[in-house]
């Protein structure tokens, strides 16, 4: 039993940290890894930013993108901390405004979704499926 008590954990990393340490010892592989993390993190972050105004997990995707970037970049860790604090403050302010503010935000969100679907040509597409042809269904974009 005393032999078990004398055993102390080693300072060597295990699991993911061991993998990351191994990558860090090879400069070319480390650069490629950091570039890969940057590309994936920026793609997820961009998708999240585009999704913010729409119903769904826009902010969660933004935080995921920053979280991916924060695994390799100190600026992303600082940005994630700062943004998380501002998000919490904004949600506290929004929640304290009452039902009228929430209803107004819901109406603006609905209008944004309707306008986006119209611009992307969704109404024209669905109208064609059910046999409704109308000029106002057509997107202003010429696809």
Buried (B, 14 or more C-beta within 10 A) or exposed (E): EEEEEEEEEEEEEEEEEEEBEEBEEEEEEBEEBBEEBBEEBBEBBEBBBEBEEEEEEBBEBBBBBBBBBBEBBEEBBEBBEEBEEEEEEEEEEEEEEEEEEEEEEEEEEEEEEEEEBBEEBBBBEEBEEEEEEEEEBBBEEEE
